[in-house]
Amino acid sequence: MIHPTVIKQSGTRLTITGEQYKQLLKRSQAVLWNRDGMYGLVPLALVKNAIKYETDINKTRDPIDRRHYLEFTWGETEEIPPETGRVLERDG
């Protein structure tokens, strides 16, 4: 099994920046979102689509206006039981 990228972030919007963003560009993975003990899985297909969209839209923007982050909402995740999330987080 390919382990997801684990990100801990509060709120209902997940913003992926910096090194985690760069890693997802190099090697797309599903994202396990730990939201204050609740867990949601951002499916690999959704991550790939977001990367493709951002890559395509950035081609049309001036370099200064390009975005270097991905955003997902809690509603886009597949919520999983906390016990399963903790196991995936620990094993990732």
C-alpha positions, 0 to 999 in steps of 0.5 A: 500500500502506498501511504498518504502524505499526512498533514495536521491542520485545523479548520475546514480548509486545507492549504498545502504549501512549501515542502509538502507542496513540492513533494506532491508535485514530484510524487502525487499521493493521497493526503491524510488530513488530521483535523484536530483528531478527525481524519479525512482522506483527500483521494489521489485522483483529487490531488492529481486533478488539483495539481494539473489545474494549478499547473495549467492555470499557472502557465497563463499567469505572470510569474509574480501571480502564480500560485504555489499551493493546493487547497481542499475543503473538508467536504472534499475528503472521505472522512474515516474513523479516528482509529483508522486515521491514527494507524495510517498516520503512525505507519506513514 
